[in-house]
Amino acid sequence: MKCLLIILLLVQTTAFAQRKLKYDIIKESGDTVFYTSEERLFISAGDTYGSGRDKRSTVGDYLKSTILKYTTGFALEFAIQTGRSNSFSIYKGQVAKLIMGDGSAISLTSRADYNSKKSSMGYGCWLFAFYTLPANAIETIKNGTIAEIRIESSMGSFDYPLKEKGRTIIAEQLKKF
């Protein structure tokens, strides 16, 4: 009997641990925002140039995602880093396209204007951008796989082909709610 009780407690604890979300309270409104942990979708190593003592490396590119749940709906946050030294912006209304495995595309619009920041070491830039997630997009993402993500910016589009491991990460993040 004791053994069964211990097993049931472990199963219950494990089930809740998989759905654990973080939260913040917005001071102005008092609303609670729930969000998932940040997950890496894409990474590309930086370049190496020069030789000998003058050998240098640049920062690689990456794309990470987080899902946020507000009282008004869901948002998808992308954390973007680029090894390029050019600053870039994503403006309100610019589109992030999630190209699904079956060839269809989901277009998400940017919620505001976002400007990149240069890294403290002077290598590359990074930016956080938020996109509105409508209900029909959520269902499509949960039931499919994402093959590629294309994000419009002031420098043109950033294309992120996803490896097999990264194709279901956003769907898994959505299923936590």
TORNU-80688 format. One record per residue (C-alpha): chain; y, x, z; residue number from 1; residue in three letters. Coordinates in Angstrom, 1 decimal, decimal comma. Layout:
# residues N
<donu><chain>A</chain><c2>Y</c2><c1>X</c1><c3>Z</c3><resi>NUM</resi><resn>ALA</resn></donu>
...
END
This chain:
# residues 177
<donu><chain>A</chain><c2>0,0</c2><c1>0,0</c1><c3>0,0</c3><resi>1</resi><resn>MET</resn></donu>
<donu><chain>A</chain><c2>2,4</c2><c1>2,8</c1><c3>0,9</c3><resi>2</resi><resn>LYS</resn></donu>
<donu><chain>A</chain><c2>1,6</c2><c1>4,6</c1><c3>-2,3</c3><resi>3</resi><resn>CYS</resn></donu>
<donu><chain>A</chain><c2>2,4</c2><c1>1,4</c1><c3>-4,4</c3><resi>4</resi><resn>LEU</resn></donu>
<donu><chain>A</chain><c2>5,7</c2><c1>1,0</c1><c3>-2,5</c3><resi>5</resi><resn>LEU</resn></donu>
<donu><chain>A</chain><c2>6,7</c2><c1>4,6</c1><c3>-3,3</c3><resi>6</resi><resn>ILE</resn></donu>
<donu><chain>A</chain><c2>5,8</c2><c1>4,2</c1><c3>-6,9</c3><resi>7</resi><resn>ILE</resn></donu>
<donu><chain>A</chain><c2>7,9</c2><c1>1,0</c1><c3>-7,2</c3><resi>8</resi><resn>LEU</resn></donu>
<donu><chain>A</chain><c2>10,9</c2><c1>2,7</c1><c3>-5,6</c3><resi>9</resi><resn>LEU</resn></donu>
<donu><chain>A</chain><c2>10,6</c2><c1>5,7</c1><c3>-8,0</c3><resi>10</resi><resn>LEU</resn></donu>
<donu><chain>A</chain><c2>10,4</c2><c1>3,4</c1><c3>-11,0</c3><resi>11</resi><resn>VAL</resn></donu>
<donu><chain>A</chain><c2>13,4</c2><c1>1,4</c1><c3>-9,9</c3><resi>12</resi><resn>GLN</resn></donu>
<donu><chain>A</chain><c2>15,5</c2><c1>4,5</c1><c3>-9,2</c3><resi>13</resi><resn>THR</resn></donu>
<donu><chain>A</chain><c2>14,6</c2><c1>6,0</c1><c3>-12,6</c3><resi>14</resi><resn>THR</resn></donu>
<donu><chain>A</chain><c2>15,5</c2><c1>2,8</c1><c3>-14,4</c3><resi>15</resi><resn>ALA</resn></donu>
<donu><chain>A</chain><c2>18,9</c2><c1>2,6</c1><c3>-12,8</c3><resi>16</resi><resn>PHE</resn></donu>
<donu><chain>A</chain><c2>19,6</c2><c1>6,3</c1><c3>-13,4</c3><resi>17</resi><resn>ALA</resn></donu>
<donu><chain>A</chain><c2>19,2</c2><c1>5,9</c1><c3>-17,1</c3><resi>18</resi><resn>GLN</resn></donu>
<donu><chain>A</chain><c2>21,9</c2><c1>3,2</c1><c3>-17,2</c3><resi>19</resi><resn>ARG</resn></donu>
<donu><chain>A</chain><c2>24,4</c2><c1>5,0</c1><c3>-14,9</c3><resi>20</resi><resn>LYS</resn></donu>
<donu><chain>A</chain><c2>28,0</c2><c1>4,7</c1><c3>-16,2</c3><resi>21</resi><resn>LEU</resn></donu>
<donu><chain>A</chain><c2>31,2</c2><c1>6,2</c1><c3>-15,0</c3><resi>22</resi><resn>LYS</resn></donu>
<donu><chain>A</chain><c2>34,3</c2><c1>4,2</c1><c3>-14,3</c3><resi>23</resi><resn>TYR</resn></donu>
<donu><chain>A</chain><c2>38,1</c2><c1>4,5</c1><c3>-13,8</c3><resi>24</resi><resn>ASP</resn></donu>
<donu><chain>A</chain><c2>40,6</c2><c1>2,0</c1><c3>-12,6</c3><resi>25</resi><resn>ILE</resn></donu>
<donu><chain>A</chain><c2>43,8</c2><c1>1,6</c1><c3>-14,6</c3><resi>26</resi><resn>ILE</resn></donu>
<donu><chain>A</chain><c2>46,6</c2><c1>1,8</c1><c3>-12,1</c3><resi>27</resi><resn>LYS</resn></donu>
<donu><chain>A</chain><c2>49,1</c2><c1>-0,4</c1><c3>-14,1</c3><resi>28</resi><resn>GLU</resn></donu>
<donu><chain>A</chain><c2>46,7</c2><c1>-3,4</c1><c3>-14,6</c3><resi>29</resi><resn>SER</resn></donu>
<donu><chain>A</chain><c2>44,0</c2><c1>-2,8</c1><c3>-11,9</c3><resi>30</resi><resn>GLY</resn></donu>
<donu><chain>A</chain><c2>41,4</c2><c1>-3,3</c1><c3>-14,6</c3><resi>31</resi><resn>ASP</resn></donu>
<donu><chain>A</chain><c2>38,2</c2><c1>-1,2</c1><c3>-14,5</c3><resi>32</resi><resn>THR</resn></donu>
<donu><chain>A</chain><c2>37,1</c2><c1>0,9</c1><c3>-17,5</c3><resi>33</resi><resn>VAL</resn></donu>
<donu><chain>A</chain><c2>33,4</c2><c1>1,8</c1><c3>-17,8</c3><resi>34</resi><resn>PHE</resn></donu>
<donu><chain>A</chain><c2>32,4</c2><c1>4,7</c1><c3>-20,0</c3><resi>35</resi><resn>TYR</resn></donu>
<donu><chain>A</chain><c2>29,3</c2><c1>6,8</c1><c3>-20,9</c3><resi>36</resi><resn>THR</resn></donu>
<donu><chain>A</chain><c2>28,9</c2><c1>10,5</c1><c3>-20,6</c3><resi>37</resi><resn>SER</resn></donu>
<donu><chain>A</chain><c2>30,2</c2><c1>12,6</c1><c3>-23,5</c3><resi>38</resi><resn>GLU</resn></donu>
<donu><chain>A</chain><c2>27,4</c2><c1>13,4</c1><c3>-26,1</c3><resi>39</resi><resn>GLU</resn></donu>
<donu><chain>A</chain><c2>27,6</c2><c1>16,0</c1><c3>-28,8</c3><resi>40</resi><resn>ARG</resn></donu>
<donu><chain>A</chain><c2>26,9</c2><c1>14,6</c1><c3>-32,3</c3><resi>41</resi><resn>LEU</resn></donu>
<donu><chain>A</chain><c2>27,7</c2><c1>17,7</c1><c3>-34,4</c3><resi>42</resi><resn>PHE</resn></donu>
<donu><chain>A</chain><c2>28,2</c2><c1>21,4</c1><c3>-33,9</c3><resi>43</resi><resn>ILE</resn></donu>
<donu><chain>A</chain><c2>28,9</c2><c1>24,2</c1><c3>-36,4</c3><resi>44</resi><resn>SER</resn></donu>
<donu><chain>A</chain><c2>29,1</c2><c1>27,8</c1><c3>-35,4</c3><resi>45</resi><resn>ALA</resn></donu>
<donu><chain>A</chain><c2>32,4</c2><c1>29,7</c1><c3>-36,0</c3><resi>46</resi><resn>GLY</resn></donu>
<donu><chain>A</chain><c2>32,9</c2><c1>32,4</c1><c3>-38,6</c3><resi>47</resi><resn>ASP</resn></donu>
<donu><chain>A</chain><c2>32,8</c2><c1>36,2</c1><c3>-37,9</c3><resi>48</resi><resn>THR</resn></donu>
<donu><chain>A</chain><c2>35,2</c2><c1>38,5</c1><c3>-39,8</c3><resi>49</resi><resn>TYR</resn></donu>
<donu><chain>A</chain><c2>36,2</c2><c1>42,1</c1><c3>-39,6</c3><resi>50</resi><resn>GLY</resn></donu>
<donu><chain>A</chain><c2>34,0</c2><c1>45,0</c1><c3>-38,6</c3><resi>51</resi><resn>SER</resn></donu>
<donu><chain>A</chain><c2>33,5</c2><c1>47,5</c1><c3>-35,9</c3><resi>52</resi><resn>GLY</resn></donu>
<donu><chain>A</chain><c2>36,1</c2><c1>47,3</c1><c3>-33,1</c3><resi>53</resi><resn>ARG</resn></donu>
<donu><chain>A</chain><c2>38,1</c2><c1>44,8</c1><c3>-35,2</c3><resi>54</resi><resn>ASP</resn></donu>
<donu><chain>A</chain><c2>35,2</c2><c1>42,3</c1><c3>-35,4</c3><resi>55</resi><resn>LYS</resn></donu>
<donu><chain>A</chain><c2>36,4</c2><c1>38,8</c1><c3>-34,4</c3><resi>56</resi><resn>ARG</resn></donu>
<donu><chain>A</chain><c2>34,9</c2><c1>35,3</c1><c3>-34,3</c3><resi>57</resi><resn>SER</resn></donu>
<donu><chain>A</chain><c2>36,5</c2><c1>32,0</c1><c3>-34,8</c3><resi>58</resi><resn>THR</resn></donu>
<donu><chain>A</chain><c2>35,8</c2><c1>28,8</c1><c3>-32,8</c3><resi>59</resi><resn>VAL</resn></donu>
<donu><chain>A</chain><c2>33,2</c2><c1>26,5</c1><c3>-34,3</c3><resi>60</resi><resn>GLY</resn></donu>
<donu><chain>A</chain><c2>33,6</c2><c1>22,8</c1><c3>-35,1</c3><resi>61</resi><resn>ASP</resn></donu>
<donu><chain>A</chain><c2>32,2</c2><c1>20,0</c1><c3>-33,0</c3><resi>62</resi><resn>TYR</resn></donu>
<donu><chain>A</chain><c2>32,3</c2><c1>16,3</c1><c3>-32,7</c3><resi>63</resi><resn>LEU</resn></donu>
<donu><chain>A</chain><c2>31,4</c2><c1>14,5</c1><c3>-29,4</c3><resi>64</resi><resn>LYS</resn></donu>
<donu><chain>A</chain><c2>31,3</c2><c1>10,8</c1><c3>-28,6</c3><resi>65</resi><resn>SER</resn></donu>
<donu><chain>A</chain><c2>31,9</c2><c1>8,5</c1><c3>-25,6</c3><resi>66</resi><resn>THR</resn></donu>
<donu><chain>A</chain><c2>31,8</c2><c1>4,7</c1><c3>-25,4</c3><resi>67</resi><resn>ILE</resn></donu>
<donu><chain>A</chain><c2>34,3</c2><c1>2,9</c1><c3>-23,3</c3><resi>68</resi><resn>LEU</resn></donu>
<donu><chain>A</chain><c2>34,2</c2><c1>-0,7</c1><c3>-22,2</c3><resi>69</resi><resn>LYS</resn></donu>
<donu><chain>A</chain><c2>37,5</c2><c1>-2,3</c1><c3>-21,4</c3><resi>70</resi><resn>TYR</resn></donu>
<donu><chain>A</chain><c2>38,1</c2><c1>-6,0</c1><c3>-20,3</c3><resi>71</resi><resn>THR</resn></donu>
<donu><chain>A</chain><c2>39,2</c2><c1>-6,6</c1><c3>-23,9</c3><resi>72</resi><resn>THR</resn></donu>
<donu><chain>A</chain><c2>36,2</c2><c1>-5,0</c1><c3>-25,6</c3><resi>73</resi><resn>GLY</resn></donu>
<donu><chain>A</chain><c2>34,7</c2><c1>-1,7</c1><c3>-26,6</c3><resi>74</resi><resn>PHE</resn></donu>
<donu><chain>A</chain><c2>36,1</c2><c1>1,6</c1><c3>-27,9</c3><resi>75</resi><resn>ALA</resn></donu>
<donu><chain>A</chain><c2>34,6</c2><c1>4,7</c1><c3>-29,4</c3><resi>76</resi><resn>LEU</resn></donu>
<donu><chain>A</chain><c2>36,1</c2><c1>8,0</c1><c3>-28,4</c3><resi>77</resi><resn>GLU</resn></donu>
<donu><chain>A</chain><c2>35,7</c2><c1>11,1</c1><c3>-30,6</c3><resi>78</resi><resn>PHE</resn></donu>
<donu><chain>A</chain><c2>36,4</c2><c1>14,5</c1><c3>-29,2</c3><resi>79</resi><resn>ALA</resn></donu>
<donu><chain>A</chain><c2>37,1</c2><c1>16,7</c1><c3>-32,2</c3><resi>80</resi><resn>ILE</resn></donu>
<donu><chain>A</chain><c2>37,4</c2><c1>20,5</c1><c3>-32,2</c3><resi>81</resi><resn>GLN</resn></donu>
<donu><chain>A</chain><c2>38,0</c2><c1>22,5</c1><c3>-35,3</c3><resi>82</resi><resn>THR</resn></donu>
<donu><chain>A</chain><c2>38,1</c2><c1>26,3</c1><c3>-35,7</c3><resi>83</resi><resn>GLY</resn></donu>
<donu><chain>A</chain><c2>41,0</c2><c1>26,0</c1><c3>-38,1</c3><resi>84</resi><resn>ARG</resn></donu>
<donu><chain>A</chain><c2>44,3</c2><c1>27,1</c1><c3>-36,7</c3><resi>85</resi><resn>SER</resn></donu>
<donu><chain>A</chain><c2>46,2</c2><c1>24,3</c1><c3>-38,4</c3><resi>86</resi><resn>ASN</resn></donu>
<donu><chain>A</chain><c2>47,3</c2><c1>21,5</c1><c3>-36,2</c3><resi>87</resi><resn>SER</resn></donu>
<donu><chain>A</chain><c2>46,4</c2><c1>18,0</c1><c3>-37,3</c3><resi>88</resi><resn>PHE</resn></donu>
<donu><chain>A</chain><c2>46,9</c2><c1>14,4</c1><c3>-36,4</c3><resi>89</resi><resn>SER</resn></donu>
<donu><chain>A</chain><c2>45,1</c2><c1>11,1</c1><c3>-36,6</c3><resi>90</resi><resn>ILE</resn></donu>
<donu><chain>A</chain><c2>47,5</c2><c1>8,2</c1><c3>-37,0</c3><resi>91</resi><resn>TYR</resn></donu>
<donu><chain>A</chain><c2>47,2</c2><c1>4,6</c1><c3>-35,9</c3><resi>92</resi><resn>LYS</resn></donu>
<donu><chain>A</chain><c2>45,2</c2><c1>2,7</c1><c3>-38,4</c3><resi>93</resi><resn>GLY</resn></donu>
<donu><chain>A</chain><c2>43,5</c2><c1>5,7</c1><c3>-40,0</c3><resi>94</resi><resn>GLN</resn></donu>
<donu><chain>A</chain><c2>39,7</c2><c1>5,1</c1><c3>-40,4</c3><resi>95</resi><resn>VAL</resn></donu>
<donu><chain>A</chain><c2>36,6</c2><c1>6,7</c1><c3>-39,1</c3><resi>96</resi><resn>ALA</resn></donu>
<donu><chain>A</chain><c2>33,6</c2><c1>5,8</c1><c3>-41,3</c3><resi>97</resi><resn>LYS</resn></donu>
<donu><chain>A</chain><c2>30,1</c2><c1>5,7</c1><c3>-39,8</c3><resi>98</resi><resn>LEU</resn></donu>
<donu><chain>A</chain><c2>27,9</c2><c1>6,0</c1><c3>-42,9</c3><resi>99</resi><resn>ILE</resn></donu>
<donu><chain>A</chain><c2>24,5</c2><c1>4,5</c1><c3>-42,0</c3><resi>100</resi><resn>MET</resn></donu>
<donu><chain>A</chain><c2>21,1</c2><c1>5,6</c1><c3>-43,0</c3><resi>101</resi><resn>GLY</resn></donu>
<donu><chain>A</chain><c2>20,8</c2><c1>2,8</c1><c3>-45,4</c3><resi>102</resi><resn>ASP</resn></donu>
<donu><chain>A</chain><c2>24,0</c2><c1>3,8</c1><c3>-47,2</c3><resi>103</resi><resn>GLY</resn></donu>
<donu><chain>A</chain><c2>26,2</c2><c1>1,1</c1><c3>-45,7</c3><resi>104</resi><resn>SER</resn></donu>
<donu><chain>A</chain><c2>29,4</c2><c1>2,1</c1><c3>-44,0</c3><resi>105</resi><resn>ALA</resn></donu>
<donu><chain>A</chain><c2>31,2</c2><c1>0,8</c1><c3>-40,9</c3><resi>106</resi><resn>ILE</resn></donu>
<donu><chain>A</chain><c2>35,0</c2><c1>1,4</c1><c3>-40,9</c3><resi>107</resi><resn>SER</resn></donu>
<donu><chain>A</chain><c2>36,6</c2><c1>1,8</c1><c3>-37,5</c3><resi>108</resi><resn>LEU</resn></donu>
<donu><chain>A</chain><c2>40,4</c2><c1>1,9</c1><c3>-37,1</c3><resi>109</resi><resn>THR</resn></donu>
<donu><chain>A</chain><c2>42,3</c2><c1>4,3</c1><c3>-34,9</c3><resi>110</resi><resn>SER</resn></donu>
<donu><chain>A</chain><c2>44,0</c2><c1>2,7</c1><c3>-31,9</c3><resi>111</resi><resn>ARG</resn></donu>
<donu><chain>A</chain><c2>47,1</c2><c1>4,9</c1><c3>-31,7</c3><resi>112</resi><resn>ALA</resn></donu>
<donu><chain>A</chain><c2>48,6</c2><c1>8,2</c1><c3>-33,0</c3><resi>113</resi><resn>ASP</resn></donu>
<donu><chain>A</chain><c2>46,9</c2><c1>11,3</c1><c3>-31,7</c3><resi>114</resi><resn>TYR</resn></donu>
<donu><chain>A</chain><c2>48,0</c2><c1>14,9</c1><c3>-32,1</c3><resi>115</resi><resn>ASN</resn></donu>
<donu><chain>A</chain><c2>45,9</c2><c1>18,0</c1><c3>-31,8</c3><resi>116</resi><resn>SER</resn></donu>
<donu><chain>A</chain><c2>46,4</c2><c1>20,7</c1><c3>-29,3</c3><resi>117</resi><resn>LYS</resn></donu>
<donu><chain>A</chain><c2>45,9</c2><c1>24,4</c1><c3>-29,9</c3><resi>118</resi><resn>LYS</resn></donu>
<donu><chain>A</chain><c2>43,3</c2><c1>26,1</c1><c3>-27,8</c3><resi>119</resi><resn>SER</resn></donu>
<donu><chain>A</chain><c2>44,6</c2><c1>28,3</c1><c3>-25,0</c3><resi>120</resi><resn>SER</resn></donu>
<donu><chain>A</chain><c2>43,1</c2><c1>31,3</c1><c3>-26,7</c3><resi>121</resi><resn>MET</resn></donu>
<donu><chain>A</chain><c2>44,8</c2><c1>30,5</c1><c3>-30,0</c3><resi>122</resi><resn>GLY</resn></donu>
<donu><chain>A</chain><c2>41,5</c2><c1>29,8</c1><c3>-31,7</c3><resi>123</resi><resn>TYR</resn></donu>
<donu><chain>A</chain><c2>41,4</c2><c1>26,4</c1><c3>-33,4</c3><resi>124</resi><resn>GLY</resn></donu>
<donu><chain>A</chain><c2>42,6</c2><c1>22,9</c1><c3>-32,3</c3><resi>125</resi><resn>CYS</resn></donu>
<donu><chain>A</chain><c2>41,1</c2><c1>19,9</c1><c3>-30,4</c3><resi>126</resi><resn>TRP</resn></donu>
<donu><chain>A</chain><c2>41,9</c2><c1>16,3</c1><c3>-30,2</c3><resi>127</resi><resn>LEU</resn></donu>
<donu><chain>A</chain><c2>40,7</c2><c1>13,0</c1><c3>-28,6</c3><resi>128</resi><resn>PHE</resn></donu>
<donu><chain>A</chain><c2>40,9</c2><c1>9,9</c1><c3>-30,7</c3><resi>129</resi><resn>ALA</resn></donu>
<donu><chain>A</chain><c2>39,9</c2><c1>6,3</c1><c3>-29,8</c3><resi>130</resi><resn>PHE</resn></donu>
<donu><chain>A</chain><c2>38,6</c2><c1>3,7</c1><c3>-32,3</c3><resi>131</resi><resn>TYR</resn></donu>
<donu><chain>A</chain><c2>38,2</c2><c1>-0,1</c1><c3>-31,7</c3><resi>132</resi><resn>THR</resn></donu>
<donu><chain>A</chain><c2>34,5</c2><c1>-1,2</c1><c3>-31,9</c3><resi>133</resi><resn>LEU</resn></donu>
<donu><chain>A</chain><c2>34,2</c2><c1>-4,8</c1><c3>-33,1</c3><resi>134</resi><resn>PRO</resn></donu>
<donu><chain>A</chain><c2>31,1</c2><c1>-6,8</c1><c3>-32,0</c3><resi>135</resi><resn>ALA</resn></donu>
<donu><chain>A</chain><c2>29,5</c2><c1>-6,8</c1><c3>-35,5</c3><resi>136</resi><resn>ASN</resn></donu>
<donu><chain>A</chain><c2>29,8</c2><c1>-3,0</c1><c3>-35,7</c3><resi>137</resi><resn>ALA</resn></donu>
<donu><chain>A</chain><c2>28,1</c2><c1>-2,7</c1><c3>-32,3</c3><resi>138</resi><resn>ILE</resn></donu>
<donu><chain>A</chain><c2>25,1</c2><c1>-4,7</c1><c3>-33,5</c3><resi>139</resi><resn>GLU</resn></donu>
<donu><chain>A</chain><c2>24,8</c2><c1>-2,7</c1><c3>-36,7</c3><resi>140</resi><resn>THR</resn></donu>
<donu><chain>A</chain><c2>25,0</c2><c1>0,6</c1><c3>-34,9</c3><resi>141</resi><resn>ILE</resn></donu>
<donu><chain>A</chain><c2>22,4</c2><c1>-0,5</c1><c3>-32,3</c3><resi>142</resi><resn>LYS</resn></donu>
<donu><chain>A</chain><c2>20,0</c2><c1>-1,6</c1><c3>-35,0</c3><resi>143</resi><resn>ASN</resn></donu>
<donu><chain>A</chain><c2>20,4</c2><c1>1,4</c1><c3>-37,4</c3><resi>144</resi><resn>GLY</resn></donu>
<donu><chain>A</chain><c2>21,0</c2><c1>5,1</c1><c3>-37,6</c3><resi>145</resi><resn>THR</resn></donu>
<donu><chain>A</chain><c2>24,1</c2><c1>7,0</c1><c3>-38,5</c3><resi>146</resi><resn>ILE</resn></donu>
<donu><chain>A</chain><c2>23,7</c2><c1>9,6</c1><c3>-41,2</c3><resi>147</resi><resn>ALA</resn></donu>
<donu><chain>A</chain><c2>27,2</c2><c1>10,9</c1><c3>-41,4</c3><resi>148</resi><resn>GLU</resn></donu>
<donu><chain>A</chain><c2>30,7</c2><c1>10,4</c1><c3>-39,9</c3><resi>149</resi><resn>ILE</resn></donu>
<donu><chain>A</chain><c2>33,9</c2><c1>10,8</c1><c3>-41,9</c3><resi>150</resi><resn>ARG</resn></donu>
<donu><chain>A</chain><c2>37,2</c2><c1>10,9</c1><c3>-39,9</c3><resi>151</resi><resn>ILE</resn></donu>
<donu><chain>A</chain><c2>40,5</c2><c1>10,6</c1><c3>-41,7</c3><resi>152</resi><resn>GLU</resn></donu>
<donu><chain>A</chain><c2>43,3</c2><c1>12,9</c1><c3>-40,5</c3><resi>153</resi><resn>SER</resn></donu>
<donu><chain>A</chain><c2>46,6</c2><c1>14,3</c1><c3>-41,6</c3><resi>154</resi><resn>SER</resn></donu>
<donu><chain>A</chain><c2>44,7</c2><c1>17,3</c1><c3>-43,1</c3><resi>155</resi><resn>MET</resn></donu>
<donu><chain>A</chain><c2>42,3</c2><c1>15,1</c1><c3>-45,1</c3><resi>156</resi><resn>GLY</resn></donu>
<donu><chain>A</chain><c2>38,9</c2><c1>14,0</c1><c3>-44,0</c3><resi>157</resi><resn>SER</resn></donu>
<donu><chain>A</chain><c2>36,6</c2><c1>15,7</c1><c3>-41,6</c3><resi>158</resi><resn>PHE</resn></donu>
<donu><chain>A</chain><c2>32,9</c2><c1>15,2</c1><c3>-42,6</c3><resi>159</resi><resn>ASP</resn></donu>
<donu><chain>A</chain><c2>30,2</c2><c1>15,5</c1><c3>-40,0</c3><resi>160</resi><resn>TYR</resn></donu>
<donu><chain>A</chain><c2>26,6</c2><c1>15,2</c1><c3>-41,4</c3><resi>161</resi><resn>PRO</resn></donu>
<donu><chain>A</chain><c2>24,4</c2><c1>14,3</c1><c3>-38,4</c3><resi>162</resi><resn>LEU</resn></donu>
<donu><chain>A</chain><c2>21,0</c2><c1>15,9</c1><c3>-37,8</c3><resi>163</resi><resn>LYS</resn></donu>
<donu><chain>A</chain><c2>18,1</c2><c1>13,7</c1><c3>-36,9</c3><resi>164</resi><resn>GLU</resn></donu>
<donu><chain>A</chain><c2>18,7</c2><c1>14,2</c1><c3>-33,2</c3><resi>165</resi><resn>LYS</resn></donu>
<donu><chain>A</chain><c2>22,3</c2><c1>13,0</c1><c3>-33,4</c3><resi>166</resi><resn>GLY</resn></donu>
<donu><chain>A</chain><c2>21,8</c2><c1>9,9</c1><c3>-35,5</c3><resi>167</resi><resn>ARG</resn></donu>
<donu><chain>A</chain><c2>21,0</c2><c1>7,5</c1><c3>-32,7</c3><resi>168</resi><resn>THR</resn></donu>
<donu><chain>A</chain><c2>23,2</c2><c1>8,9</c1><c3>-29,9</c3><resi>169</resi><resn>ILE</resn></donu>
<donu><chain>A</chain><c2>26,0</c2><c1>6,3</c1><c3>-30,3</c3><resi>170</resi><resn>ILE</resn></donu>
<donu><chain>A</chain><c2>23,4</c2><c1>3,5</c1><c3>-30,4</c3><resi>171</resi><resn>ALA</resn></donu>
<donu><chain>A</chain><c2>21,9</c2><c1>4,9</c1><c3>-27,1</c3><resi>172</resi><resn>GLU</resn></donu>
<donu><chain>A</chain><c2>25,3</c2><c1>5,1</c1><c3>-25,6</c3><resi>173</resi><resn>GLN</resn></donu>
<donu><chain>A</chain><c2>26,0</c2><c1>1,4</c1><c3>-26,5</c3><resi>174</resi><resn>LEU</resn></donu>
<donu><chain>A</chain><c2>22,6</c2><c1>0,3</c1><c3>-25,1</c3><resi>175</resi><resn>LYS</resn></donu>
<donu><chain>A</chain><c2>23,7</c2><c1>1,5</c1><c3>-21,6</c3><resi>176</resi><resn>LYS</resn></donu>
<donu><chain>A</chain><c2>26,1</c2><c1>-1,5</c1><c3>-21,3</c3><resi>177</resi><resn>PHE</resn></donu>
END
